[in-house]
Amino acid sequence: MGAMDPEVNVSRPVSARVWNYWLGGKDHYAVDRRAGDEVARHVPGIAAAARADRQFLGRVMAPLVHEGGIRQFLDVGTGLPTADNTHEMAQRLAPDARIVYVDNDPLVLSHARALLTSTPEGATSYVDADARDPEKILEAAAATLDLDRPVALMLLAILHLFTDDAEAARIVGTLVDALPSGSYLVLTHACLDVDATRTAMRVWNGSGTPHPIRARGADRITGYFDGLDLLEPGVVSCSRWRPLPNRWGLPDEVMTFGGVARKP
């Protein structure tokens, strides 16, 4: 990496940087690579899970834009820029799409300029805020998004960073409740129903990270969509959410499960 931001802590691994490492990005430090390699040593499929989450986002976009008519996206827990970020995929399909990214990691903030490119017809903006403060997120997002019109709320691989069940549910509920009918919730989460997840969680939480994770079962993940209309095939392994046709059948399960639902 280039010059280091003085606010960036490189004494302990950080989830956004390790995730970037698994995705093949360049925005990580030695401490992150060591932690990522240690988890991968115990759980060889962890990088595949990270990539399946990104591929899931790509497959979600067409239903949101073409079937759901979505032109506004609120991406909470953005992470570090890699290839095919939310605004790039959305504006490829709908040049007038408007995207608000939200994160509170100093390194993500320092790279925000890579997320703030946009088509002339659309818009992108970045909000430096903690997901624990959804009211602040909504207030800031309203500068770019019209919250009286449908929005796709993206909560990708962020809720398992909140180990308290009530807090995670409050974050989802507050954000979804503020959005109008016709909005969508797109959510991915580490899932305990895959055997390797417990090992990955144990190794990661023992790495000295300031961001321990709590994986949850598919039933509890599905509960985040209560009151919404889940799109087929429901909450499943990200690799198995509407996979592209192929001759080999369903892809292997990965540790991250995801779903998409419409607010009635």
PECORPE-V971999 format. One record per residue. N is the residue number from 1. RES is the residue in one letter. SS is DSSP state (helix for helix, strand for strand, loop for the rest). OMEGA is omega as a letter, one per 40 degrees, with the letter a starting at -180 (none if undefined). Layout:
N:RES:SS:OMEGA
N:RES:SS:OMEGA
//
This chain:
1:M:loop:i
2:G:loop:a
3:A:loop:a
4:M:loop:i
5:D:loop:a
6:P:loop:i
7:E:loop:a
8:V:loop:i
9:N:loop:i
10:V:loop:i
11:S:loop:a
12:R:loop:i
13:P:loop:a
14:V:loop:a
15:S:helix:a
16:A:helix:a
17:R:helix:i
18:V:helix:i
19:W:helix:i
20:N:helix:i
21:Y:helix:i
22:W:helix:i
23:L:loop:i
24:G:loop:i
25:G:loop:a
26:K:loop:a
27:D:loop:a
28:H:loop:a
29:Y:loop:a
30:A:helix:a
31:V:helix:i
32:D:helix:i
33:R:helix:i
34:R:helix:i
35:A:helix:i
36:G:helix:i
37:D:helix:i
38:E:helix:i
39:V:helix:a
40:A:helix:i
41:R:helix:i
42:H:helix:a
43:V:loop:a
44:P:loop:a
45:G:loop:a
46:I:helix:i
47:A:helix:i
48:A:helix:i
49:A:helix:i
50:A:helix:a
51:R:helix:i
52:A:helix:i
53:D:helix:i
54:R:helix:i
55:Q:helix:i
56:F:helix:i
57:L:helix:i
58:G:helix:a
59:R:helix:i
60:V:helix:a
61:M:helix:a
62:A:helix:i
63:P:helix:i
64:L:helix:a
65:V:helix:a
66:H:helix:a
67:E:helix:a
68:G:loop:a
69:G:loop:a
70:I:loop:i
71:R:loop:a
72:Q:strand:a
73:F:strand:i
74:L:strand:a
75:D:strand:a
76:V:strand:a
77:G:loop:a
78:T:loop:a
79:G:loop:a
80:L:loop:a
81:P:loop:i
82:T:loop:i
83:A:loop:i
84:D:loop:i
85:N:loop:a
86:T:helix:a
87:H:helix:a
88:E:helix:a
89:M:helix:a
90:A:helix:a
91:Q:helix:i
92:R:helix:a
93:L:helix:a
94:A:loop:a
95:P:loop:a
96:D:loop:a
97:A:loop:a
98:R:strand:a
99:I:strand:i
100:V:strand:i
101:Y:strand:i
102:V:strand:i
103:D:strand:i
104:N:loop:i
105:D:loop:a
106:P:helix:a
107:L:helix:i
108:V:helix:i
109:L:helix:a
110:S:helix:i
111:H:loop:a
112:A:helix:a
113:R:helix:i
114:A:helix:i
115:L:helix:a
116:L:loop:i
117:T:loop:a
118:S:loop:i
119:T:loop:i
120:P:loop:a
121:E:loop:a
122:G:loop:i
123:A:strand:i
124:T:strand:i
125:S:strand:a
126:Y:strand:i
127:V:strand:i
128:D:strand:a
129:A:loop:i
130:D:loop:i
131:A:loop:i
132:R:loop:a
133:D:loop:a
134:P:helix:i
135:E:helix:i
136:K:helix:i
137:I:helix:a
138:L:helix:i
139:E:helix:a
140:A:helix:a
141:A:helix:a
142:A:loop:i
143:A:loop:a
144:T:loop:a
145:L:loop:i
146:D:loop:a
147:L:loop:i
148:D:loop:i
149:R:loop:a
150:P:loop:a
151:V:loop:i
152:A:strand:i
153:L:strand:a
154:M:strand:i
155:L:strand:a
156:L:strand:i
157:A:loop:i
158:I:loop:a
159:L:helix:i
160:H:helix:i
161:L:helix:i
162:F:loop:a
163:T:loop:i
164:D:loop:a
165:D:helix:a
166:A:helix:i
167:E:helix:i
168:A:helix:i
169:A:helix:i
170:R:helix:a
171:I:helix:a
172:V:helix:a
173:G:helix:a
174:T:helix:a
175:L:helix:a
176:V:helix:a
177:D:helix:a
178:A:loop:a
179:L:loop:a
180:P:loop:i
181:S:loop:a
182:G:loop:i
183:S:loop:a
184:Y:strand:i
185:L:strand:i
186:V:strand:a
187:L:strand:i
188:T:strand:a
189:H:strand:i
190:A:strand:a
191:C:strand:a
192:L:loop:a
193:D:loop:i
194:V:loop:a
195:D:loop:a
196:A:helix:a
197:T:helix:a
198:R:helix:i
199:T:helix:i
200:A:helix:a
201:M:helix:a
202:R:helix:a
203:V:helix:a
204:W:helix:a
205:N:helix:i
206:G:loop:a
207:S:loop:a
208:G:loop:a
209:T:loop:i
210:P:loop:a
211:H:loop:i
212:P:loop:a
213:I:loop:i
214:R:loop:i
215:A:loop:i
216:R:strand:i
217:G:loop:a
218:A:helix:i
219:D:helix:a
220:R:helix:i
221:I:helix:i
222:T:helix:i
223:G:helix:i
224:Y:loop:a
225:F:loop:a
226:D:loop:a
227:G:loop:i
228:L:strand:i
229:D:strand:a
230:L:strand:i
231:L:loop:i
232:E:loop:e
233:P:loop:a
234:G:loop:i
235:V:loop:a
236:V:strand:i
237:S:strand:a
238:C:helix:a
239:S:helix:a
240:R:helix:i
241:W:loop:i
242:R:loop:a
243:P:loop:i
244:L:loop:a
245:P:loop:i
246:N:loop:a
247:R:loop:a
248:W:loop:i
249:G:loop:a
250:L:loop:i
251:P:loop:i
252:D:loop:i
253:E:loop:i
254:V:loop:a
255:M:loop:a
256:T:strand:i
257:F:strand:a
258:G:strand:i
259:G:strand:i
260:V:strand:a
261:A:strand:i
262:R:strand:i
263:K:strand:a
264:P:loop:none
//
